[in-house]
Amino acid sequence: MHSMTGFGRGTHATANVVVRVEASSVNRKQGEVHFFMPRDLAELEARLRKHVLNRVTRGRVSINVTLEHPGGGGSGVHVNMEKAHALQNAFLNLSRELGQEITPGSSDYLRAPDVFVFDEDYKVEEVWDAMRPALDEALDGLVEMRAEEGADLKAELERILAHLDALTNAIEEHAPGVIVTHRENLLRRLRDAELDLDPEDERVLKEVAIFADRCDITEEVARLRSHFRKFQAYVDSSGVVGRSMDFLCQEINREFNTIGSKANDATLAQAVVDAKTELEKIREQVQNIE
């Protein structure tokens, strides 16, 4: 079981290029990959996305790629004079329109796209060959961190699941007493109304039987135990189980809601509230499971 939060870093160098890759991820319902790298490498995005999604199924993964020349060297920078003159003319036009002198500064030229162009002699396929080992190293670190966090999540989920099971046992043990209490209260009300009926009177027995049927939670408890076993199987699984766990939480919540509606008893109602509080803790943790 893996978390969807992680980070990894990788570096690989060839004779002509040094590639540094950082991979980070946060939780998302689907698998998303976002790239931050030189625009000249945009054609590699499809291959990179496929490579990443072979290792990570769910979560928003950010891939940051930087390139360097070995030793810090590069082929230089040139200025796109046409765009520089266009920027200057735009400021002149703005000055005339506003009736005041507005002069572009150096920062304006630096911020304008493609005015300063860094000439790189990288070949895309060469970069790809260097990028794959760096990406794999970064993804190894990312997956390892997600696995470590997944182990922590597993321990927490098992603790909460054990508490839910204990609450379910307490509910099951207390449920028969609800019927006994109802029978005693019914007989007491009859006596208070001076209706001296035999406790074994057919009408009394029928009323108690109807109440017992209406309050029976045997099926709900059986389904809860089945859900708990399935949830534990997901916890022990090494596969992608986050969505399945989320769905199962909804089913568990439905059973507790049904028990609460049948409770007719303060103790049972409180146990259901406690169980739903613990279940909400599980649902919060499940949102970060791959």
N, C-alpha and C positions, 0 to 999 in steps of 0.2 A: 504494500500500500504506500503510495507516494503522495506527498503534499504537492500543491501547485506553485509553491513559492521557492525560488532558488536563485543561485548565481554561480557563474563559472567564467574563467578567463583562460585564453589560450594564445600562444605565439608560435609562429613558424617563419623561418627565414630561408631565402634562396640567395643565389649570387646577386640578383637584381632587385629583390623586394623583401621587406619585412612586413608580415601581416599580423596584426593584433586583433583578437576578437573577444568581446565581452558579451555574455549571454545572461539575461535575467528574465525572470518570469513571475507573474502574479496570477491570481485565480480568475478564470473566465469559464462560462458554460461550454464554449467551443474551443477549438484550437486556433489561435491567431498568431501570426508571425509578422513583426514589424522590423524594418531594416533602417539603419542609420549608417550610410557609407557614401563614398564618392559617387556622384551621379554617373560618371563614366562606367561604373560597374552595374548599372541598372539591369543590364541583360542577364546578369547572374542570379537575379532575385528568384526566378522560378526554380532553378536548381537548388538554391539555398533553402527555399521554403520546403521543398520536398525532402531535403536532407534533414532539416530540423524536425519536421512532422513525423519522420521515421523513428525519432527518439522520444518525442513529446507529443502526447495525444490531446491533452486539454491544458488550457491556460493561455494567457497573453504573453508571448515570448518576444523580447526585444533583443535584436542582434546589432551590436555596434562594431563596425569594422573600420580600422584605420590602417593606412599604408605608409611605409617609410622606405627611403633608400638606405641600404646598408651604409653605416658611417654617417648618416644624415645628409648625404649629397642628394642633389636633384638636378633636373635639366633646366631650371630657371623659371622666370615669370615674365610674361609680356602683357602689355596694356592694349586693350581693344579701344583704339583712338576714336573710332566711329561712335561707340557708345559713350565715351568720355565727353566728346563734343556735344552729343545729344543731351547729356545730363546738364552740361553747362548752359546750352541754349534754353533748356527748360527753366532753369533758374533766372535767366535773363527775361524770358517771357513773363515769369511770375513777378519779377521786379517791376516791369512796365505796368502790369495789370493792377498791382497793389500800390504803385506810386512810391515805392521805397526800394532801396538797394538791398538785395538779398544775394549773398555770395556763397557758393558751395564751399564747404571745407573738405579737408582730406578724409574725414570720417564718412562724408556723404559718398565719396567715390569708392571707399572701401566697402560700404554697405550695399552699394548698387550691384546687382548680379552681373557677373561676366565682364566687368570693367577690368579687373585684374584677373588674369588667367594663369594658373599654374600649369606649366607644361610638364607633363609626365610621360615617360616613355614606357609605361607599363603595358604589357600585352594581356588582354583579358584572360586568355587560357592559362597564361603563366601565373596570373594572380589566383585563378581558380585552383590550380594545382598546389599553390602555397596556402590557400585559404582553407582547404578541406582539413588538413591536419590541425590547424589552429582552431577551426570550428569544432572538430571532434573533441579536442582537449577542453574547450569551453563547455561543450555539451556534457562531457563526462563529469566535470565539476558541478554543473547545474543539476544533473540527474542524481549525483551523489548527495548533494544538499537536500534535494526533494525527498530522497529516500530516508535521510536522517530525520527530517521533520515529520515524514510519514510514520516513522517508528514512535516518535513522541505522541503524535495524534492517535496512534493505535492504542498506546497505553492509557491515554485519557478516555478514549471511547470505551475500552473494556471496563474501566472503572465505573463510568456512568451506566453502562449496560448492566453491570452487576447490581447497581442500585435500583435500576428499573425492575430487574427480576425480583429483587427483595420486596419492592413495593407491590408488585403483582402477587407475590406469595401472601403478603399481609392482606391484600384485598380479598383474595380467594378464601383465606382463613376466616376473615370477619364476615363475609357475605351470608353464611347460614344463620348467624346470630340476628341478622336484620329481620328475617322471617319470624323468628321466635319473639323478638321484640314487638313486631307488628301484631302477632297473635295476642300477646299479653295486653297491649294497648287496646286492642279491639274488645277483649273481654272486660277490661276495666271500664271502658266507655259504656258498655252494655249494663254493667252493674251500677254505674253512676246514673244511668237513665232508668234504673229500676226495672230493667229487662233481664230477668234472671233466666238466662238460657244455659243449657248444658254445654260445656266446652266441646262435647262430642256431637253437638247438634249439627245436622247436615248443612244448615245454612252457614254456620260458623266455619265449618270445614271447607265449604265451597269458597267462601270469601278469602280464607287463608290460602287456599290452593290457587286462586286467581292472582292474588298478590305475589305468591311465590313464583308463578310462571312469568309474571310481568317483570320481576326483579332478577330473574335467573341470568347470570353472567358466565355460565359455563362455557358457552361457545366463544365468547369474547376472550376469556382467559386462555382457552386452547389456541386461538389464533395468535394471541400475543406471544405465547411461548414459541409457536412456530416462526413468527417474525423475528424473535430474538435469536433463534438458532440460525436463521438465514442471515441475519445481520452479522453474527459472529463469523459465519463462513466468509462474508465479504471482508471483514476485518482481517481474517487470516489469508486472504487472497493476495497474490502478487500482481493481479491484473488491474484494469481500469474499472473502478467500482463506484466512483463518486456519484454518478447519476442514479445508479441502482440503489445506493444508500439513501439518497434524497427521496426517491419514490417510496422506499420502505418506511422512512420516517413518517410520511403522510399516512400510510396504512396503520402504523402503530398509533398515531394521533387519533385516527378515526375510531379505533377500538376503545381507547381511553375515553373519548367523547361519549361513546355509547354506554360504557360502564357508568360514567358520570350521570347520564340522563336516567339510568335505571336505579341509581344508588338509593334514593329515599332514605339517606342516612348521612349524618354529619361526618362521621369518621371516614366512611368510604369517599365522600365528596372531597375531604381534605387530602386523602391518599391520592386521588385522581389529580388534584391540583399539584401536588408534589411531583407526581410522575410526569405531568406535562411540562413542569418547570425543568426537570432533568432532560426530557426529550428535546426541549428548545436548545439546551446546551449542545446536544448531539447535532442538531440541525445547523447550528452555527459552525461547528467544527467540520461538518461534512462539506460545507461550501468551499473548503480549501483542499479537498481530496480529489486527486486526479481520477 
